[in-house]
């Protein structure tokens, strides 16, 4: 029975420590670093895909299965 009480105390202490740690680290300010200016190249052409293949007939589809 004493071992169970010790385990309960260890659990309570661990939970309290986790709670305190999460609150302590939540208030840490985030370091903001200015990004280097980047010049974006504008590409006005739209990429297109051309499919130059014939469609399979029903007999060819059946042969593939």
PDB file of N, CA, C and O in Angstrom, chain B, residues numbered from 101:
ATOM      1  N   UNK B 101       0.827  -1.189   0.000  1.00  0.00           N
ATOM      2  CA  UNK B 101       0.000   0.000   0.000  1.00  0.00           C
ATOM      3  C   UNK B 101       0.872   1.253   0.000  1.00  0.00           C
ATOM      4  O   UNK B 101       0.529   2.260  -0.618  1.00  0.00           O
ATOM      5  N   UNK B 102       1.999   1.177   0.699  1.00  0.00           N
ATOM      6  CA  UNK B 102       2.878   2.335   0.761  1.00  0.00           C
ATOM      7  C   UNK B 102       3.488   2.617  -0.618  1.00  0.00           C
ATOM      8  O   UNK B 102       3.727   3.770  -0.977  1.00  0.00           O
ATOM      9  N   UNK B 103       3.736   1.547  -1.382  1.00  0.00           N
ATOM     10  CA  UNK B 103       4.291   1.729  -2.725  1.00  0.00           C
ATOM     11  C   UNK B 103       3.298   2.461  -3.622  1.00  0.00           C
ATOM     12  O   UNK B 103       3.702   3.290  -4.438  1.00  0.00           O
ATOM     13  N   UNK B 104       2.009   2.169  -3.484  1.00  0.00           N
ATOM     14  CA  UNK B 104       0.998   2.854  -4.288  1.00  0.00           C
ATOM     15  C   UNK B 104       0.914   4.333  -3.928  1.00  0.00           C
ATOM     16  O   UNK B 104       0.724   5.175  -4.806  1.00  0.00           O
ATOM     17  N   UNK B 105       1.053   4.652  -2.650  1.00  0.00           N
ATOM     18  CA  UNK B 105       1.026   6.056  -2.241  1.00  0.00           C
ATOM     19  C   UNK B 105       2.232   6.789  -2.810  1.00  0.00           C
ATOM     20  O   UNK B 105       2.126   7.947  -3.215  1.00  0.00           O
ATOM     21  N   UNK B 106       3.379   6.115  -2.843  1.00  0.00           N
ATOM     22  CA  UNK B 106       4.572   6.741  -3.413  1.00  0.00           C
ATOM     23  C   UNK B 106       4.396   6.980  -4.912  1.00  0.00           C
ATOM     24  O   UNK B 106       4.803   8.020  -5.431  1.00  0.00           O
ATOM     25  N   UNK B 107       3.792   6.018  -5.603  1.00  0.00           N
ATOM     26  CA  UNK B 107       3.566   6.185  -7.035  1.00  0.00           C
ATOM     27  C   UNK B 107       2.585   7.327  -7.299  1.00  0.00           C
ATOM     28  O   UNK B 107       2.738   8.072  -8.267  1.00  0.00           O
ATOM     29  N   UNK B 108       1.582   7.461  -6.436  1.00  0.00           N
ATOM     30  CA  UNK B 108       0.634   8.560  -6.583  1.00  0.00           C
ATOM     31  C   UNK B 108       1.336   9.899  -6.382  1.00  0.00           C
ATOM     32  O   UNK B 108       1.076  10.855  -7.114  1.00  0.00           O
ATOM     33  N   UNK B 109       2.213   9.969  -5.407  1.00  0.00           N
ATOM     34  CA  UNK B 109       2.953  11.204  -5.155  1.00  0.00           C
ATOM     35  C   UNK B 109       3.877  11.526  -6.329  1.00  0.00           C
ATOM     36  O   UNK B 109       3.997  12.685  -6.727  1.00  0.00           O
ATOM     37  N   UNK B 110       4.522  10.514  -6.876  1.00  0.00           N
ATOM     38  CA  UNK B 110       5.407  10.734  -8.023  1.00  0.00           C
ATOM     39  C   UNK B 110       4.605  11.237  -9.214  1.00  0.00           C
ATOM     40  O   UNK B 110       5.055  12.131  -9.931  1.00  0.00           O
ATOM     41  N   UNK B 111       3.417  10.671  -9.434  1.00  0.00           N
ATOM     42  CA  UNK B 111       2.570  11.108 -10.538  1.00  0.00           C
ATOM     43  C   UNK B 111       2.123  12.556 -10.349  1.00  0.00           C
ATOM     44  O   UNK B 111       2.146  13.339 -11.298  1.00  0.00           O
ATOM     45  N   UNK B 112       1.718  12.914  -9.141  1.00  0.00           N
ATOM     46  CA  UNK B 112       1.252  14.278  -8.874  1.00  0.00           C
ATOM     47  C   UNK B 112       2.391  15.268  -9.075  1.00  0.00           C
ATOM     48  O   UNK B 112       2.190  16.336  -9.653  1.00  0.00           O
ATOM     49  N   UNK B 113       3.574  14.925  -8.608  1.00  0.00           N
ATOM     50  CA  UNK B 113       4.730  15.811  -8.768  1.00  0.00           C
ATOM     51  C   UNK B 113       5.090  15.954 -10.246  1.00  0.00           C
ATOM     52  O   UNK B 113       5.396  17.055 -10.704  1.00  0.00           O
ATOM     53  N   UNK B 114       5.055  14.850 -10.995  1.00  0.00           N
ATOM     54  CA  UNK B 114       5.372  14.907 -12.426  1.00  0.00           C
ATOM     55  C   UNK B 114       4.345  15.745 -13.181  1.00  0.00           C
ATOM     56  O   UNK B 114       4.710  16.514 -14.070  1.00  0.00           O
ATOM     57  N   UNK B 115       3.069  15.605 -12.838  1.00  0.00           N
ATOM     58  CA  UNK B 115       2.027  16.392 -13.496  1.00  0.00           C
ATOM     59  C   UNK B 115       2.184  17.878 -13.177  1.00  0.00           C
ATOM     60  O   UNK B 115       2.030  18.724 -14.059  1.00  0.00           O
ATOM     61  N   UNK B 116       2.487  18.193 -11.929  1.00  0.00           N
ATOM     62  CA  UNK B 116       2.688  19.588 -11.541  1.00  0.00           C
ATOM     63  C   UNK B 116       3.909  20.175 -12.242  1.00  0.00           C
ATOM     64  O   UNK B 116       3.877  21.317 -12.699  1.00  0.00           O
ATOM     65  N   UNK B 117       4.975  19.401 -12.327  1.00  0.00           N
ATOM     66  CA  UNK B 117       6.187  19.864 -12.997  1.00  0.00           C
ATOM     67  C   UNK B 117       5.931  20.100 -14.488  1.00  0.00           C
ATOM     68  O   UNK B 117       6.424  21.074 -15.056  1.00  0.00           O
ATOM     69  N   UNK B 118       5.171  19.222 -15.112  1.00  0.00           N
ATOM     70  CA  UNK B 118       4.843  19.394 -16.530  1.00  0.00           C
ATOM     71  C   UNK B 118       3.992  20.639 -16.747  1.00  0.00           C
ATOM     72  O   UNK B 118       4.188  21.362 -17.724  1.00  0.00           O
ATOM     73  N   UNK B 119       3.054  20.893 -15.848  1.00  0.00           N
ATOM     74  CA  UNK B 119       2.200  22.074 -15.965  1.00  0.00           C
ATOM     75  C   UNK B 119       3.008  23.351 -15.809  1.00  0.00           C
ATOM     76  O   UNK B 119       2.859  24.285 -16.597  1.00  0.00           O
ATOM     77  N   UNK B 120       3.859  23.392 -14.799  1.00  0.00           N
ATOM     78  CA  UNK B 120       4.684  24.578 -14.560  1.00  0.00           C
ATOM     79  C   UNK B 120       5.636  24.804 -15.731  1.00  0.00           C
ATOM     80  O   UNK B 120       5.843  25.942 -16.154  1.00  0.00           O
ATOM     81  N   UNK B 121       6.207  23.740 -16.246  1.00  0.00           N
ATOM     82  CA  UNK B 121       7.135  23.864 -17.366  1.00  0.00           C
ATOM     83  C   UNK B 121       6.431  24.381 -18.613  1.00  0.00           C
ATOM     84  O   UNK B 121       6.983  25.209 -19.338  1.00  0.00           O
ATOM     85  N   UNK B 122       5.222  23.904 -18.869  1.00  0.00           N
ATOM     86  CA  UNK B 122       4.503  24.367 -20.059  1.00  0.00           C
ATOM     87  C   UNK B 122       4.143  25.845 -19.943  1.00  0.00           C
ATOM     88  O   UNK B 122       4.205  26.568 -20.937  1.00  0.00           O
ATOM     89  N   UNK B 123       3.772  26.305 -18.759  1.00  0.00           N
ATOM     90  CA  UNK B 123       3.480  27.722 -18.581  1.00  0.00           C
ATOM     91  C   UNK B 123       4.741  28.560 -18.670  1.00  0.00           C
ATOM     92  O   UNK B 123       4.708  29.670 -19.201  1.00  0.00           O
ATOM     93  N   UNK B 124       5.853  28.051 -18.159  1.00  0.00           N
ATOM     94  CA  UNK B 124       7.099  28.810 -18.187  1.00  0.00           C
ATOM     95  C   UNK B 124       7.620  28.968 -19.611  1.00  0.00           C
ATOM     96  O   UNK B 124       8.147  30.023 -19.963  1.00  0.00           O
ATOM     97  N   UNK B 125       7.481  27.943 -20.419  1.00  0.00           N
ATOM     98  CA  UNK B 125       7.995  28.028 -21.785  1.00  0.00           C
ATOM     99  C   UNK B 125       7.011  28.685 -22.736  1.00  0.00           C
ATOM    100  O   UNK B 125       7.403  29.088 -23.831  1.00  0.00           O
ATOM    101  N   UNK B 126       5.760  28.805 -22.361  1.00  0.00           N
ATOM    102  CA  UNK B 126       4.766  29.415 -23.244  1.00  0.00           C
ATOM    103  C   UNK B 126       4.958  30.921 -23.337  1.00  0.00           C
ATOM    104  O   UNK B 126       4.562  31.525 -24.335  1.00  0.00           O
ATOM    105  N   UNK B 127       5.551  31.541 -22.330  1.00  0.00           N
ATOM    106  CA  UNK B 127       5.714  32.988 -22.332  1.00  0.00           C
ATOM    107  C   UNK B 127       7.045  33.425 -22.922  1.00  0.00           C
ATOM    108  O   UNK B 127       7.354  34.617 -22.911  1.00  0.00           O
ATOM    109  N   UNK B 128       7.836  32.500 -23.434  1.00  0.00           N
ATOM    110  CA  UNK B 128       9.121  32.842 -24.014  1.00  0.00           C
ATOM    111  C   UNK B 128       8.897  33.599 -25.317  1.00  0.00           C
ATOM    112  O   UNK B 128       8.193  33.106 -26.198  1.00  0.00           O
ATOM    113  N   UNK B 129       9.488  34.799 -25.459  1.00  0.00           N
ATOM    114  CA  UNK B 129       9.281  35.547 -26.698  1.00  0.00           C
ATOM    115  C   UNK B 129       9.981  34.866 -27.874  1.00  0.00           C
ATOM    116  O   UNK B 129      11.044  34.262 -27.728  1.00  0.00           O
ATOM    117  N   UNK B 130       9.359  34.983 -29.023  1.00  0.00           N
ATOM    118  CA  UNK B 130       9.901  34.380 -30.235  1.00  0.00           C
ATOM    119  C   UNK B 130      10.843  35.381 -30.886  1.00  0.00           C
ATOM    120  O   UNK B 130      10.501  36.554 -31.034  1.00  0.00           O
ATOM    121  N   UNK B 131      12.014  34.928 -31.272  1.00  0.00           N
ATOM    122  CA  UNK B 131      12.992  35.781 -31.923  1.00  0.00           C
ATOM    123  C   UNK B 131      12.595  35.976 -33.378  1.00  0.00           C
ATOM    124  O   UNK B 131      12.473  35.010 -34.132  1.00  0.00           O
ATOM    125  N   UNK B 132      12.395  37.228 -33.768  1.00  0.00           N
ATOM    126  CA  UNK B 132      12.018  37.537 -35.143  1.00  0.00           C
ATOM    127  C   UNK B 132      13.254  38.004 -35.897  1.00  0.00           C
ATOM    128  O   UNK B 132      13.946  38.928 -35.469  1.00  0.00           O
ATOM    129  N   UNK B 133      13.519  37.361 -37.012  1.00  0.00           N
ATOM    130  CA  UNK B 133      14.662  37.717 -37.846  1.00  0.00           C
ATOM    131  C   UNK B 133      14.128  38.246 -39.163  1.00  0.00           C
ATOM    132  O   UNK B 133      13.276  37.627 -39.801  1.00  0.00           O
ATOM    133  N   UNK B 134      14.643  39.402 -39.560  1.00  0.00           N
ATOM    134  CA  UNK B 134      14.197  39.983 -40.820  1.00  0.00           C
ATOM    135  C   UNK B 134      14.733  39.167 -41.982  1.00  0.00           C
ATOM    136  O   UNK B 134      15.913  38.814 -42.013  1.00  0.00           O
ATOM    137  N   UNK B 135      13.878  38.874 -42.918  1.00  0.00           N
ATOM    138  CA  UNK B 135      14.277  38.091 -44.082  1.00  0.00           C
ATOM    139  C   UNK B 135      14.968  38.991 -45.097  1.00  0.00           C
ATOM    140  O   UNK B 135      14.671  40.182 -45.195  1.00  0.00           O
ATOM    141  N   UNK B 136      15.885  38.411 -45.841  1.00  0.00           N
ATOM    142  CA  UNK B 136      16.548  39.150 -46.904  1.00  0.00           C
ATOM    143  C   UNK B 136      15.541  39.439 -48.009  1.00  0.00           C
ATOM    144  O   UNK B 136      14.699  38.599 -48.326  1.00  0.00           O
ATOM    145  N   UNK B 137      15.630  40.624 -48.592  1.00  0.00           N
ATOM    146  CA  UNK B 137      14.693  40.909 -49.687  1.00  0.00           C
ATOM    147  C   UNK B 137      15.001  40.017 -50.889  1.00  0.00           C
ATOM    148  O   UNK B 137      16.151  39.891 -51.308  1.00  0.00           O
ATOM    149  N   UNK B 138      13.970  39.412 -51.422  1.00  0.00           N
ATOM    150  CA  UNK B 138      14.122  38.504 -52.552  1.00  0.00           C
ATOM    151  C   UNK B 138      13.347  39.074 -53.732  1.00  0.00           C
ATOM    152  O   UNK B 138      12.175  39.432 -53.617  1.00  0.00           O
ATOM    153  N   UNK B 139      14.019  39.146 -54.845  1.00  0.00           N
ATOM    154  CA  UNK B 139      13.361  39.627 -56.052  1.00  0.00           C
ATOM    155  C   UNK B 139      12.756  38.421 -56.759  1.00  0.00           C
ATOM    156  O   UNK B 139      13.465  37.491 -57.144  1.00  0.00           O
ATOM    157  N   UNK B 140      11.448  38.449 -56.924  1.00  0.00           N
ATOM    158  CA  UNK B 140      10.764  37.328 -57.556  1.00  0.00           C
ATOM    159  C   UNK B 140      10.708  37.552 -59.060  1.00  0.00           C
ATOM    160  O   UNK B 140      10.335  38.628 -59.529  1.00  0.00           O
ATOM    161  N   UNK B 141      11.079  36.531 -59.799  1.00  0.00           N
ATOM    162  CA  UNK B 141      11.004  36.591 -61.253  1.00  0.00           C
ATOM    163  C   UNK B 141       9.600  36.160 -61.664  1.00  0.00           C
ATOM    164  O   UNK B 141       9.127  35.089 -61.284  1.00  0.00           O
ATOM    165  N   UNK B 142       8.957  36.995 -62.432  1.00  0.00           N
ATOM    166  CA  UNK B 142       7.598  36.708 -62.864  1.00  0.00           C
ATOM    167  C   UNK B 142       7.665  35.956 -64.189  1.00  0.00           C
ATOM    168  O   UNK B 142       8.215  36.449 -65.174  1.00  0.00           O
ATOM    169  N   UNK B 143       7.100  34.765 -64.193  1.00  0.00           N
ATOM    170  CA  UNK B 143       7.049  33.955 -65.405  1.00  0.00           C
ATOM    171  C   UNK B 143       5.637  34.052 -65.966  1.00  0.00           C
ATOM    172  O   UNK B 143       4.680  33.577 -65.355  1.00  0.00           O
ATOM    173  N   UNK B 144       5.520  34.668 -67.129  1.00  0.00           N
ATOM    174  CA  UNK B 144       4.186  34.899 -67.682  1.00  0.00           C
ATOM    175  C   UNK B 144       3.677  33.732 -68.508  1.00  0.00           C
ATOM    176  O   UNK B 144       2.489  33.679 -68.829  1.00  0.00           O
ATOM    177  N   UNK B 145       4.545  32.799 -68.859  1.00  0.00           N
ATOM    178  CA  UNK B 145       4.081  31.670 -69.663  1.00  0.00           C
ATOM    179  C   UNK B 145       3.443  30.613 -68.762  1.00  0.00           C
ATOM    180  O   UNK B 145       3.941  30.325 -67.673  1.00  0.00           O
ATOM    181  N   UNK B 146       2.355  30.053 -69.226  1.00  0.00           N
ATOM    182  CA  UNK B 146       1.650  29.019 -68.472  1.00  0.00           C
ATOM    183  C   UNK B 146       2.143  27.662 -68.959  1.00  0.00           C
ATOM    184  O   UNK B 146       2.106  27.390 -70.159  1.00  0.00           O
ATOM    185  N   UNK B 147       2.599  26.817 -68.060  1.00  0.00           N
ATOM    186  CA  UNK B 147       3.070  25.503 -68.506  1.00  0.00           C
ATOM    187  C   UNK B 147       1.898  24.657 -69.010  1.00  0.00           C
ATOM    188  O   UNK B 147       0.853  24.563 -68.365  1.00  0.00           O
ATOM    189  N   UNK B 148       2.099  24.054 -70.161  1.00  0.00           N
ATOM    190  CA  UNK B 148       1.062  23.209 -70.743  1.00  0.00           C
ATOM    191  C   UNK B 148       1.616  21.821 -71.005  1.00  0.00           C
ATOM    192  O   UNK B 148       2.812  21.647 -71.239  1.00  0.00           O
ATOM    193  N   UNK B 149       0.741  20.848 -70.962  1.00  0.00           N
ATOM    194  CA  UNK B 149       1.115  19.463 -71.224  1.00  0.00           C
ATOM    195  C   UNK B 149       0.387  19.016 -72.481  1.00  0.00           C
ATOM    196  O   UNK B 149      -0.832  19.150 -72.592  1.00  0.00           O
ATOM    197  N   UNK B 150       1.148  18.488 -73.419  1.00  0.00           N
ATOM    198  CA  UNK B 150       0.567  18.002 -74.664  1.00  0.00           C
ATOM    199  C   UNK B 150       0.705  16.491 -74.682  1.00  0.00           C
ATOM    200  O   UNK B 150       1.813  15.963 -74.582  1.00  0.00           O
ATOM    201  N   UNK B 151      -0.417  15.794 -74.808  1.00  0.00           N
ATOM    202  CA  UNK B 151      -0.408  14.339 -74.875  1.00  0.00           C
ATOM    203  C   UNK B 151      -0.590  13.954 -76.336  1.00  0.00           C
ATOM    204  O   UNK B 151      -1.624  14.227 -76.945  1.00  0.00           O
ATOM    205  N   UNK B 152       0.435  13.316 -76.883  1.00  0.00           N
ATOM    206  CA  UNK B 152       0.394  12.943 -78.300  1.00  0.00           C
ATOM    207  C   UNK B 152       0.354  11.422 -78.408  1.00  0.00           C
ATOM    208  O   UNK B 152       1.280  10.808 -78.937  1.00  0.00           O
ATOM    209  N   UNK B 153      -0.709  10.826 -77.911  1.00  0.00           N
ATOM    210  CA  UNK B 153      -0.850   9.372 -77.968  1.00  0.00           C
ATOM    211  C   UNK B 153      -2.267   9.043 -78.390  1.00  0.00           C
ATOM    212  O   UNK B 153      -3.201   9.797 -78.120  1.00  0.00           O
ATOM    213  N   UNK B 154      -2.415   7.915 -79.051  1.00  0.00           N
ATOM    214  CA  UNK B 154      -3.754   7.518 -79.472  1.00  0.00           C
ATOM    215  C   UNK B 154      -4.461   6.804 -78.326  1.00  0.00           C
ATOM    216  O   UNK B 154      -3.816   6.219 -77.456  1.00  0.00           O
ATOM    217  N   UNK B 155      -5.761   6.856 -78.331  1.00  0.00           N
ATOM    218  CA  UNK B 155      -6.564   6.193 -77.306  1.00  0.00           C
ATOM    219  C   UNK B 155      -6.649   4.713 -77.615  1.00  0.00           C
ATOM    220  O   UNK B 155      -6.636   4.302 -78.776  1.00  0.00           O
ATOM    221  N   UNK B 156      -6.738   3.914 -76.556  1.00  0.00           N
ATOM    222  CA  UNK B 156      -6.856   2.471 -76.736  1.00  0.00           C
ATOM    223  C   UNK B 156      -8.278   2.105 -77.146  1.00  0.00           C
ATOM    224  O   UNK B 156      -9.249   2.715 -76.698  1.00  0.00           O
ATOM    225  N   UNK B 157      -8.372   1.130 -77.976  1.00  0.00           N
ATOM    226  CA  UNK B 157      -9.691   0.629 -78.355  1.00  0.00           C
ATOM    227  C   UNK B 157     -10.179  -0.318 -77.262  1.00  0.00           C
ATOM    228  O   UNK B 157      -9.421  -0.678 -76.361  1.00  0.00           O
ATOM    229  N   UNK B 158     -11.428  -0.715 -77.342  1.00  0.00           N
ATOM    230  CA  UNK B 158     -11.994  -1.622 -76.344  1.00  0.00           C
ATOM    231  C   UNK B 158     -11.275  -2.962 -76.357  1.00  0.00           C
ATOM    232  O   UNK B 158     -11.083  -3.573 -75.305  1.00  0.00           O
ATOM    233  N   UNK B 159     -10.879  -3.419 -77.527  1.00  0.00           N
ATOM    234  CA  UNK B 159     -10.175  -4.704 -77.626  1.00  0.00           C
ATOM    235  C   UNK B 159      -8.788  -4.616 -76.982  1.00  0.00           C
ATOM    236  O   UNK B 159      -8.344  -5.557 -76.325  1.00  0.00           O
ATOM    237  N   UNK B 160      -8.113  -3.491 -77.172  1.00  0.00           N
ATOM    238  CA  UNK B 160      -6.786  -3.312 -76.573  1.00  0.00           C
ATOM    239  C   UNK B 160      -6.881  -3.217 -75.051  1.00  0.00           C
ATOM    240  O   UNK B 160      -6.035  -3.757 -74.339  1.00  0.00           O
ATOM    241  N   UNK B 161      -7.909  -2.533 -74.554  1.00  0.00           N
ATOM    242  CA  UNK B 161      -8.119  -2.446 -73.105  1.00  0.00           C
ATOM    243  C   UNK B 161      -8.384  -3.819 -72.513  1.00  0.00           C
ATOM    244  O   UNK B 161      -7.867  -4.150 -71.446  1.00  0.00           O
ATOM    245  N   UNK B 162      -9.188  -4.619 -73.201  1.00  0.00           N
ATOM    246  CA  UNK B 162      -9.503  -5.964 -72.719  1.00  0.00           C
ATOM    247  C   UNK B 162      -8.261  -6.840 -72.728  1.00  0.00           C
ATOM    248  O   UNK B 162      -8.113  -7.707 -71.867  1.00  0.00           O
ATOM    249  N   UNK B 163      -7.371  -6.628 -73.684  1.00  0.00           N
ATOM    250  CA  UNK B 163      -6.143  -7.421 -73.754  1.00  0.00           C
ATOM    251  C   UNK B 163      -5.196  -7.079 -72.607  1.00  0.00           C
ATOM    252  O   UNK B 163      -4.411  -7.928 -72.185  1.00  0.00           O
ATOM    253  N   UNK B 164      -5.258  -5.863 -72.101  1.00  0.00           N
ATOM    254  CA  UNK B 164      -4.382  -5.453 -71.000  1.00  0.00           C
ATOM    255  C   UNK B 164      -4.819  -6.053 -69.667  1.00  0.00           C
ATOM    256  O   UNK B 164      -3.994  -6.250 -68.775  1.00  0.00           O
ATOM    257  N   UNK B 165      -6.099  -6.342 -69.530  1.00  0.00           N
ATOM    258  CA  UNK B 165      -6.619  -6.868 -68.261  1.00  0.00           C
ATOM    259  C   UNK B 165      -6.423  -8.301 -68.162  1.00  0.00           C
ATOM    260  O   UNK B 165      -6.801  -8.908 -67.160  1.00  0.00           O
TER     261      UNK B 165
END
